[in-house]
Amino acid sequence: MHQPIREGLESYLAGRPEPGFVAHLASCGACREEVGEMARHSELLQLLRPPEPLDPAPGFYARVMERVEAEKRQSFWYLFLEPVFARRLMYASFTLLILLSGFLFTTGGEPEPAWARTPEYIMAEEAPPPVMVVDGQQDRDVVLVQLTTYQE
């Protein structure tokens, strides 16, 4: 379907065709055939329209409102009040508490004494003497020896 037909199709089907639309339909057989099929579909859809507007049966709105109230969603917080979920949540929280406290007690170890963190103690530690080597291979050997003999 060509651009003029796409732009003017709705006004044509509504009964107000544009002049450029009619001229294109006269010259293009493919567009004329497509628009003819669409006009037939539009007529068939008009046949499906009821002769007069339909009114709902008496009590329809009341039944709808009752059904809406019956199927009303519960709030998010209602989930925590449900007995099965609340019990499972309580067990999971208790299990997590036990696991975390067990981890805390098993990884504690002996704390470092307060005097070991003082500046005097840190300054009194003996630092290893610096190694001054000019040869590259000897430097590599020294680094290797230091890495293998390192103790914490």
QUIHUFEN-V351851 format. One record per pair of residues at least 24 apart in sequence whose C-alpha atoms are under 6 Angstrom apart, sorted by the first residue. I is the first residue (numbers start at 1). GAP is how many residues later the second one is. If there is no record, write none. Layout:
# QUIHUFEN-V351851
i:I gap:GAP
i:I gap:GAP
This chain:
# QUIHUFEN-V351851
i:1 gap:30
